[in-house]
Amino acid sequence: MPAVTQSPETGEPLDPLPREFAELMRPEIPGLIKEIGVEIQRAYPVYAHLFNGPHSDAIRQGVEQALAAFVERVAAPGTQSALRDELIRKFGRVEAYEGRDLDTLQGAYRLGARIALRRAKSIGRTYNLSPTLILAFADALFAYVEELEALSREGYVMVQTRTVADVAALRRQLLHLVLAGPPLPRTTIAELCKEASWQLPAECTLVALRPPVADLVQAGLDRDVLADLGLPQPHLLIPGPLTPERLAMLGSALAGTPAVVGLTVPPGQAAHSVRWARRVLELIDDGIVPDAPLVRCEDHLTTLWLLADPALTAQLATRELAPLDGLSGTRRDRLIETLRVHVSTRAPAEQVGEMLGVHAQTVRYRLRNLDNHFGDRLLDPDRRFALEAALRSLHLQGARRTD
């Protein structure tokens, strides 16, 4: 049986909406979706970015489900609409995420209802439907809008009452997704950003911390800093570069907890930034990089590069220093150290001698000896570069062995 509606003015029963009326409305849905979208954007410009942004398909699906569910309810009273319910609740959540009250959304619903009623009146004139039936349609339509508003309110309240712990968990999940490496799961991250009230930045700075991390560290961080401090390798994500203000915040929050600041990179490279920062922590432990409460990765990029693959640099050193293989250990070591200072500084013999603590004449003797062993290799730019890289790497690894 068709549902009977009540007149809001008189309380008297109106004529029921015939099920056949659904067949007249169903072909109108595509045109209504387009018209409602245009009119809502015109009346509420704040929604333009939703209708034209990355979630436009979801918005369109929500509007389509709202219209289709009403028509199906006319065709078959009692029809359930779980998909519509979830999409309309999501509209309410979006309002909460974007910091609006529900008045704007409710106004958009009512505008959509007026457009649908206008279309129904046009159909009524075309098919010579009774004014009473159109009045019954209007009453049912605005009762339906109240139902949509109630569903949106549920979604809105769901976000408003979310606990701080829930938001913290969402932000940790968001941090894990960003650090999962490219390609970033854009759709998932966009949804989590809304739920966590966090905006994905164009750049970010990762910070690796040495555990254990005091409980008070989290409280001292800026609200938009993502953190996971309970992991064996705790870390932070600071949106944007490490400005003086961010640096002061970090120094105060860490309160002496050793940390390495990674490079500022796009979010898609965040995993690299934190990996480099953790490598610097290892180099501090090995005595290669000097320890400090807060170390910057950017100050040790050459060291990171030279020691990125110790086995490979060892092979490079073996190849480049092969001309000295026939020498005794002590003599070979002295020539290698002289060659390292000479190649890296391009300084005259007197200054090289001061650096090594030997007489300039001794340096000249060693350099002539090196020329005899290496020949034209020291004049070839590519071989000279490879030799310098090998010598610097050996020197860094020698510092680790001797500390």
Summary of the structure (lengths in Angstrom):
residues: 403
radius of gyration: 35.3
end to end distance: 90.3
largest distance: 116.5
contacts: 1187
relative contact order: 0.06
helix: 68%
strand: 6%
